[in-house]
């Protein structure tokens, strides 16, 4: 019995679009537009002051100080405060002081004397 002829059809798979290339091309276009807007004179830095040493030094000092205060002092104090029982003299004193400050603020806002 003779075999029937089959025709072989080849289908080409379409390549998936390269989205990363599209993003890279758009970033290149945006960078070129920004450079053209600055007339090619990009000075860098958030305010264009990267060539001023004291500006960078002050920024580092402010950042380091803020970081130290946040993570070196406030965070450990918050952990210690959270580990204390709620009903102790320190917590009662802080609650009383907060209530007195709130009352003084409301009194000042209403136009009365605080003391």
C-alpha positions as CSV (number, residue, x, y, z in Angstrom):
1,X,0.0,0.0,0.0
2,X,1.6,3.3,-1.1
3,X,2.0,6.0,1.5
4,X,0.3,9.3,1.0
5,X,2.5,12.2,0.4
6,X,2.6,14.7,3.1
7,X,3.6,18.2,2.6
8,X,5.9,19.6,5.1
9,X,5.0,23.2,6.0
10,X,7.5,25.2,7.9
11,X,6.3,27.9,10.1
12,X,8.7,30.5,11.2
13,X,8.4,31.5,14.8
14,X,8.2,35.2,15.3
15,X,10.8,36.6,17.6
16,X,9.4,38.0,20.8
17,X,9.9,41.7,21.0
18,X,13.0,42.7,23.1
19,X,11.4,44.9,25.8
20,X,14.8,45.5,27.5
21,X,16.2,47.0,24.2
22,X,13.1,49.3,23.9
23,X,13.6,50.5,27.5
24,X,17.4,51.0,26.9
25,X,16.6,53.0,23.7
26,X,14.1,55.2,25.5
27,X,16.6,55.8,28.4
28,X,19.3,56.8,25.8
29,X,16.8,59.2,24.1
30,X,15.9,60.7,27.5
31,X,19.6,61.2,28.4
32,X,20.3,62.8,25.1
33,X,17.4,65.2,25.5
34,X,18.6,66.1,29.0
35,X,22.1,66.7,27.8
36,X,20.8,68.9,24.9
37,X,18.7,70.9,27.4
38,X,21.8,71.6,29.5
39,X,23.8,72.5,26.4
40,X,26.1,69.7,27.3
41,X,27.3,71.3,30.5
42,X,26.2,68.9,33.2
43,X,27.7,69.8,36.5
44,X,26.3,67.0,38.5
45,X,25.0,66.9,42.1
46,X,21.4,67.5,43.2
47,X,21.6,71.2,42.8
48,X,24.5,71.4,40.3
49,X,27.0,72.2,43.1
50,X,29.2,69.1,43.0
51,X,32.2,71.3,42.3
52,X,31.9,73.0,45.7
53,X,33.7,70.9,48.3
54,X,31.9,72.4,51.3
55,X,28.5,71.6,49.8
56,X,29.3,67.9,49.7
57,X,31.0,68.0,53.1
58,X,27.9,69.6,54.7
59,X,25.6,67.1,53.1
60,X,27.7,64.2,54.4
61,X,27.7,65.7,57.9
62,X,23.9,66.2,57.9
63,X,23.3,62.7,56.6
64,X,25.7,61.1,59.1
65,X,24.2,63.0,62.0
66,X,20.7,62.1,61.0
67,X,21.6,58.5,60.6
68,X,23.3,58.4,63.9
69,X,20.4,60.0,65.7
70,X,17.9,57.7,64.1
71,X,19.6,54.4,64.4
72,X,22.0,55.1,67.2
73,X,19.8,56.7,69.7
74,X,16.1,56.7,68.8
75,X,15.8,53.1,67.6
76,X,17.5,51.6,70.7
77,X,15.4,53.8,73.0
78,X,12.2,52.7,71.2
79,X,13.2,49.0,71.7
80,X,13.9,49.6,75.4
81,X,10.6,51.4,75.8
82,X,8.7,48.7,74.0
83,X,10.3,46.0,76.3
84,X,9.2,47.8,79.5
85,X,5.9,46.9,81.2
86,X,3.2,49.4,80.6
87,X,2.4,50.1,84.3
88,X,5.5,51.5,85.8
89,X,6.5,54.9,87.2
90,X,8.4,56.0,84.0
91,X,5.4,55.2,81.8
92,X,2.9,56.8,84.1
93,X,5.2,59.9,84.3
94,X,5.4,60.1,80.5
95,X,1.7,59.7,80.1
96,X,1.0,62.4,82.7
97,X,3.5,64.7,81.0
98,X,2.0,64.1,77.6
99,X,-1.5,64.8,79.0
100,X,-0.3,68.0,80.6
101,X,1.4,69.2,77.4
102,X,-1.7,68.4,75.4
103,X,-3.9,70.4,77.9
104,X,-1.5,73.3,77.7
105,X,-1.6,73.2,73.9
106,X,-5.4,73.2,73.8
107,X,-5.5,76.1,76.4
108,X,-3.0,78.1,74.3
109,X,-4.9,77.4,71.1
110,X,-8.1,78.7,72.9
111,X,-6.3,81.9,73.9
112,X,-5.8,81.2,77.6
113,X,-2.7,81.3,79.6
114,X,-0.6,78.1,79.9
115,X,0.7,78.7,83.4
